[in-house]
Amino acid sequence: GTLGKEERGVVRLGGRKIEEGRMRLRGGAKVATNAEDIGNKMSTTEIWRTKRLVESLANAKGDGTSMISLLIKPGDQIHQAATLLQNEYGTASNIKSRVNRASVLQAITSCQTKLKLFKTIPPNGLCVYCGNVLDNGKDTHLTIAFEPPRPLKSGLYLCDNRFHTEALEELFEADNKFGYIVICGTGALFGCLNGKSREVLHSFDVDLPKKHGRGGQSAPRFNRIRLEKRHAFLARVAEAAISVFISNNLVNVKGIILSGPADLKNDLMDGDLLDQRLKKAVITVVDTAYGGLGGFDEAIDLSATLLSDLEVAQDQKIMNEIYTEIAKSSKMATSGVENVLSLMDSGAVCSIVVWERLLTWRMKFRDKSGEIVIRYGYREEAKDTKDMQLIESSEVLEYLANECDNNGVEVRIVSDQTLEGRQLKEGFGGIVALLRFPMDPDGPTNADVVSDDGDTDTPDIWD
């Protein structure tokens, strides 16, 4: 979250260059230059850019109370915000400290100038952040405006020693929140799926007696005891479901999926124990082979067709295609930063799934002979060496976000809160790709990769 010097309208925020007045931030969010330029549905890379920008703003600190956070919700008018700023300008003129007064007035003036670029408020609202931020003890003036990924719920105006981004952080949580109840003979699990994040909300274990034919004359009594304990277990599940999925007398999820092995889930659905509000919210009942966490993940997979609009379902679809190609050894998939990026630059990549916290950097060097060398490593390695001069460097995620449109590649950025994200992080080095055509150890089979000098290049990308 460090900030650099502002030169010719360029600000470095969190190590990423921001060119004010441009439509696209290099590695940042979408710049709001006018209402016609923004308002379209954001892709995962654009949401990632905005999220990174919000994180950098949240980490920025200032000296004094000259950092303005202005959030304008959808439906408000530009003149209302302009009037608010004019009133605040008059109030700030009475600040006793000369230095602080000048900083606050400068920030308010910058906000007023930025608002003049807009005729109307964008569909999701408008976020404006202005003020002097500290960078290694020096003041750097920052003014930025952007449209949030989802509609703002309320407006905000604060002048403080930091930028207030709490309202924006809430917007990154998806609106489609679904609840899951997984029931088996050993316990129950209550979870929710919210966008890409799946979370276990509550769980408990039981030891239900199994059905058997022993007992002789006591067999009916044993069976009655088994049914009583089964009924008590279902009643406990129904009570726990109320505490988990009902808030303020309303169901707090968009829908509920009942799952688990055997007939316990059906007994809960068909009986009178489950609250009627929750019963109306049940959208499907699915059979799983397991209970607990395994059953939770399986239930999400089985209900993916119903929840196809969720980001996690789209991630699962791409990852399943990649797993299929890897299992078939068809050479239609690859993993690893160097392999994926070299193939993307040659036009061989169709889709990429990457972990949102990938720390690898792409570094471009020039050696003594003048040849260009591309290397990958940590940020600390991005510096001149004895034999090579560093030309440029950037995070791999930033490079993908900037280049994916030019190469016609679909990039999905996932977190390690999902099963796909954990598999990606632990098993594939944080990045995998689905190819347009097979690649063998000698190079592509359906097309040749041609280097800048016109020679056919057949890189060895497979072990």
Residue pairs with C-beta under 8 A, 6 or more apart in sequence:
1 14
1 55
1 56
1 58
1 59
1 60
2 12
2 14
2 15
2 135
2 136
3 11
3 12
3 13
3 14
3 56
3 60
3 133
3 134
3 135
3 140
3 142
4 11
4 12
4 135
4 140
5 12
5 135
5 140
6 140
6 141
6 142
9 19
9 20
9 21
10 17
10 18
10 19
10 20
11 17
11 18
11 20
11 140
11 142
11 144
12 18
13 28
13 53
13 56
13 57
13 60
13 142
13 144
14 52
14 53
14 55
14 56
14 59
15 395
16 25
16 26
16 27
16 28
16 52
16 53
16 56
16 398
17 25
17 26
17 27
17 28
18 25
18 26
18 28
18 31
18 144
19 25
19 26
19 31
20 31
20 143
20 144
21 31
21 33
22 31
22 33
23 30
23 31
23 33
23 37
24 30
24 31
25 31
25 49
25 53
26 398
26 402
27 49
27 52
27 394
27 395
27 398
27 401
27 402
28 49
28 52
28 53
29 46
29 49
29 50
29 52
29 53
29 54
29 146
30 37
30 38
30 42
30 46
30 49
30 50
30 146
30 147
31 144
31 145
31 146
32 38
32 117
32 118
32 122
32 126
32 145
32 146
32 147
33 117
34 117
34 118
34 119
35 118
35 119
35 120
35 121
35 122
38 122
38 146
38 147
39 122
39 123
39 124
39 147
42 50
42 149
43 411
44 311
44 411
44 412
44 413
45 400
45 401
45 404
45 411
45 413
46 149
47 149
47 172
48 356
48 397
48 401
48 413
49 401
50 146
50 148
50 149
51 172
53 144
53 146
54 165
54 168
54 169
54 172
57 129
57 163
57 165
58 162
58 163
58 165
58 169
60 67
60 133
60 134
60 142
60 162
60 163
61 133
61 134
61 161
61 162
62 131
62 132
62 133
62 134
62 139
62 161
62 162
63 132
63 134
63 139
63 161
64 97
64 99
64 100
64 103
64 104
64 132
64 161
65 100
65 104
65 159
65 160
65 161
66 100
66 103
66 104
66 106
66 107
66 131
66 132
66 159
66 161
67 107
67 129
67 130
67 131
67 132
67 133
67 159
67 160
67 161
67 162
67 163
68 104
68 107
68 108
68 111
68 128
68 129
68 130
68 131
68 157
68 158
68 159
69 129
69 156
69 157
69 158
69 159
69 160
69 163
69 164
69 165
70 81
70 85
70 111
70 127
70 128
70 129
70 130
70 156
70 157
71 125
71 126
71 127
71 128
71 152
71 154
71 155
71 156
71 157
71 167
71 168
72 81
72 121
72 125
72 126
72 127
72 128
72 152
72 155
73 121
73 125
73 151
73 152
73 153
73 154
73 155
74 121
74 122
74 123
74 124
74 125
74 151
74 152
75 121
76 121
76 125
76 155
77 121
78 115
78 118
78 119
78 120
78 121
81 115
82 112
82 115
84 157
85 108
85 111
85 112
85 115
86 112
88 108
88 157
88 159
89 105
89 108
89 109
89 112
92 101
92 104
92 105
92 108
92 159
93 101
93 105
95 101
95 104
103 131
103 132
103 139
104 159
106 132
106 141
107 130
107 131
107 132
107 159
108 130
110 130
110 141
110 143
111 128
111 130
111 143
113 143
114 128
114 130
114 143
114 145
115 128
117 145
118 126
122 147
123 147
123 151
124 147
124 148
124 149
124 150
124 151
124 152
125 147
125 148
125 151
125 152
126 145
126 146
126 147
127 145
127 146
127 147
127 148
127 152
127 168
128 143
128 144
128 145
129 142
129 143
129 144
129 145
129 163
130 142
130 143
130 144
131 141
131 142
131 163
132 139
132 140
132 141
132 142
133 139
133 140
133 142
134 140
148 168
148 171
149 171
149 172
150 171
150 175
152 167
152 171
153 167
153 170
154 167
156 164
156 167
158 164
173 194
173 195
173 197
174 194
174 195
174 196
174 310
174 311
175 254
176 194
176 195
176 254
176 307
176 309
176 310
177 192
177 193
177 194
177 252
177 253
177 254
178 192
178 193
178 194
178 253
178 254
178 255
178 256
178 257
178 283
178 303
178 307
178 310
179 190
179 191
179 192
179 244
179 245
179 253
179 255
179 256
179 257
179 281
180 189
180 190
180 191
180 192
180 193
180 256
180 257
180 259
180 296
180 299
180 300
181 188
181 189
181 190
181 237
181 241
181 256
181 257
181 258
181 259
181 260
181 265
181 268
182 188
182 189
182 190
182 191
182 259
182 260
182 288
182 291
182 292
182 295
182 296
182 299
183 234
183 237
183 258
183 259
183 260
183 264
183 265
183 268
183 291
184 260
184 261
184 262
184 264
184 290
184 291
184 292
184 295
185 206
185 208
185 210
185 261
185 262
185 264
185 291
186 205
186 206
186 207
186 208
186 291
186 292
187 203
187 204
187 205
187 206
187 291
187 292
188 203
188 204
188 206
188 233
188 236
188 237
188 240
189 200
189 202
189 203
189 291
189 292
189 293
189 295
189 296
190 200
190 201
190 202
190 203
190 240
190 241
190 244
190 245
191 198
191 199
191 200
191 201
191 296
192 198
192 199
192 201
192 253
193 300
193 307
193 310
193 312
195 310
195 311
195 312
196 311
196 312
196 315
196 414
196 415
196 417
196 418
196 421
197 415
197 417
197 418
198 296
198 297
198 300
198 312
198 417
198 418
198 419
199 417
200 293
200 296
201 244
202 240
202 243
202 244
203 292
204 236
204 240
206 233
206 236
208 226
208 229
208 230
208 233
209 222
209 225
209 226
209 229
210 226
211 223
211 226
212 222
213 219
214 222
215 221
215 222
230 264
230 267
233 264
234 264
234 267
234 268
234 271
234 273
235 273
237 268
237 273
238 268
238 273
238 274
238 275
241 274
241 275
241 278
242 275
242 278
245 251
245 252
245 253
245 256
245 278
245 281
246 252
246 275
246 277
246 278
250 277
251 277
251 278
251 281
253 281
255 281
255 282
255 283
256 278
256 281
256 282
256 283
257 282
257 283
257 284
257 285
257 286
257 299
257 303
258 265
258 268
258 269
258 282
258 284
258 285
258 286
259 265
259 285
259 286
259 287
259 288
259 295
259 296
259 298
259 299
259 302
259 303
260 287
260 288
260 291
260 295
261 287
261 288
261 289
261 290
261 291
261 295
265 285
266 285
268 274
269 279
269 282
269 285
283 306
284 303
284 306
286 299
286 302
286 303
287 302
288 294
288 295
288 298
288 299
288 302
289 295
289 298
290 298
297 419
300 307
300 312
300 316
300 419
301 316
304 313
304 316
304 317
307 313
308 314
312 418
312 420
314 412
315 353
315 412
315 414
315 418
315 420
315 421
316 420
318 351
318 353
318 410
318 412
318 434
319 353
319 420
319 423
319 424
319 432
321 351
321 434
322 333
322 353
322 432
322 433
322 434
325 331
325 332
325 333
325 434
326 333
330 438
331 435
331 438
331 439
331 440
331 462
332 434
332 435
332 437
332 438
332 439
333 432
333 433
333 434
333 435
334 340
334 343
334 432
334 433
334 435
334 439
334 461
334 462
335 428
335 429
335 431
335 432
335 433
336 428
336 429
336 431
337 358
337 360
337 362
337 376
337 396
337 429
337 430
337 431
338 376
339 433
339 461
340 349
340 352
340 431
340 432
340 433
341 362
341 376
341 396
341 399
341 400
342 459
342 461
343 349
343 433
343 435
343 439
343 461
344 352
344 400
344 403
344 404
344 407
344 409
344 433
345 403
345 407
346 444
346 449
346 457
347 407
347 408
347 436
347 447
348 435
348 436
348 437
348 439
348 444
348 447
348 449
349 407
349 409
349 433
349 434
349 435
349 436
350 409
350 410
350 433
350 434
350 435
350 436
351 409
351 410
351 411
351 412
351 433
351 434
352 400
352 404
352 409
352 410
352 411
352 412
352 431
352 432
352 433
352 434
353 411
353 412
353 414
353 420
353 424
353 431
353 432
353 433
354 396
354 397
354 400
354 411
354 412
354 413
354 414
354 424
354 430
354 431
355 413
355 414
355 415
355 416
355 421
355 424
355 425
355 430
355 431
356 397
356 413
356 414
356 415
356 421
357 415
357 416
357 425
357 430
358 395
358 396
358 397
358 430
358 431
359 378
359 379
359 395
360 376
360 377
360 378
360 395
360 396
360 430
361 376
361 377
361 378
361 379
361 381
361 382
361 393
361 394
361 395
361 396
362 374
362 376
362 393
362 394
362 395
362 396
362 399
363 374
363 375
363 376
363 377
363 381
363 382
363 390
363 392
363 393
364 372
364 373
364 374
364 390
364 391
364 392
364 393
365 372
365 373
365 374
365 375
365 385
365 388
365 389
365 390
365 391
366 372
366 373
366 388
366 389
366 391
367 373
367 387
367 388
368 387
368 388
372 391
373 388
375 381
376 396
379 393
379 395
382 390
382 393
383 390
384 390
394 402
396 431
397 413
400 409
400 411
401 411
403 409
404 410
404 411
414 420
414 421
414 424
415 421
416 422
416 424
416 425
424 430
424 431
424 432
437 444
437 445
437 446
437 447
438 444
438 445
438 446
439 445
439 461
439 462
440 462
441 460
441 462
442 458
443 449
443 457
443 458
443 459
444 458
448 456
448 457
448 458
449 456
449 457
449 458
449 459
450 456
450 457
451 457
